[in-house]
Amino acid sequence: MDIKHENDRFVVMEDSEELGFISYVANGDVLTVDHTEVSPQLEGQGVGKKLVERVVQYAREEGKTIDAQCPFTSAVIEKNPEFQDILAK
C-alpha cells in the first residue's frame, strides 16, 4: 500500500486504485484537514490513522499546524498525545 501526496491530499493507492484519502486546505501556516475517507474494504485496518499520521508528519516537515475540521482526524489526534503538538491554537 502506497500513500501519495497530490493536490492537497494524501491518497492510499493499491494496484493503481485509490482506496482512501485525507484532504486539507492550506492557508498560510495552517493546514485545515476537512475530510478523511477509506474504502469499506480497508475499514478497521488502521488505514485512516496512517493517513492522519502522514498529514501530521507533513505539517511538521513544513513547519505548519493542523486545524482538524474532519471529525475522524480530530478524534485520532485527541487519542494520540504525540500528535497534539501540531494542533493550531
C-alpha positions as CSV (number, residue, x, y, z in Angstrom):
1,M,0.0,0.0,0.0
2,D,1.4,3.4,-1.1
3,I,0.4,6.8,0.3
4,K,1.0,9.5,-2.3
5,H,0.8,13.3,-1.8
6,E,-1.0,15.1,-4.6
7,N,-3.2,18.2,-4.9
8,D,-3.6,18.9,-1.2
9,R,-4.4,15.2,-0.5
10,F,-2.7,12.1,0.8
11,V,-4.1,9.2,-1.2
12,V,-3.9,5.5,-0.4
13,M,-3.1,3.6,-3.6
14,E,-3.1,-0.2,-4.2
15,D,-2.7,-1.5,-7.7
16,S,-3.3,2.0,-9.2
17,E,-6.7,2.1,-7.4
18,E,-7.5,4.9,-4.9
19,L,-8.7,3.3,-1.7
20,G,-8.7,6.2,0.6
21,F,-7.6,9.8,1.2
22,I,-7.2,12.7,3.6
23,S,-7.6,16.2,2.2
24,Y,-6.6,19.6,3.5
25,V,-6.8,23.2,2.6
26,A,-3.5,25.1,3.1
27,N,-3.9,28.7,4.5
28,G,-0.7,30.3,5.5
29,D,0.9,28.2,8.3
30,V,-2.3,26.2,8.9
31,L,-3.5,23.0,7.2
32,T,-7.2,22.7,7.6
33,V,-8.0,18.9,7.4
34,D,-11.5,18.7,6.0
35,H,-12.1,15.1,5.1
36,T,-10.9,11.6,5.5
37,E,-12.3,8.6,3.6
38,V,-11.3,5.0,3.4
39,S,-12.8,2.3,1.2
40,P,-15.1,-0.1,3.1
41,Q,-12.7,-3.0,2.2
42,L,-10.0,-1.3,4.3
43,E,-12.1,-0.2,7.3
44,G,-10.8,-1.4,10.6
45,Q,-7.2,-1.9,9.4
46,G,-5.7,1.4,10.7
47,V,-5.5,3.0,7.2
48,G,-7.3,6.1,8.3
49,K,-4.9,6.5,11.2
50,K,-2.0,6.1,8.8
51,L,-3.4,8.9,6.7
52,V,-3.7,11.2,9.8
53,E,-0.1,10.2,10.8
54,R,1.1,11.2,7.3
55,V,-0.6,14.6,7.3
56,V,0.8,15.3,10.8
57,Q,4.3,14.3,9.6
58,Y,3.9,16.6,6.5
59,A,2.8,19.5,8.7
60,R,5.8,19.1,11.0
61,E,8.2,18.9,8.0
62,E,6.7,22.1,6.6
63,G,6.5,24.0,9.9
64,K,2.7,24.1,9.8
65,T,-0.1,23.4,12.3
66,I,-3.3,21.5,11.7
67,D,-6.9,22.6,12.2
68,A,-8.7,19.3,12.3
69,Q,-12.2,20.1,11.0
70,C,-12.7,16.4,9.9
71,P,-14.3,14.6,12.9
72,F,-12.2,11.4,12.2
73,T,-8.9,13.4,12.1
74,S,-9.9,15.3,15.3
75,A,-10.7,12.0,17.1
76,V,-7.4,10.4,16.1
77,I,-5.4,13.4,17.2
78,E,-7.3,13.6,20.5
79,K,-6.5,9.9,21.2
80,N,-2.8,10.3,20.4
81,P,-0.9,12.8,22.6
82,E,2.1,12.6,20.3
83,F,0.1,14.4,17.6
84,Q,-1.4,17.1,19.7
85,D,1.7,19.5,19.5
86,I,0.7,20.1,15.8
87,L,-2.8,21.4,16.5
88,A,-3.4,25.0,15.6
89,K,-4.2,27.2,18.6
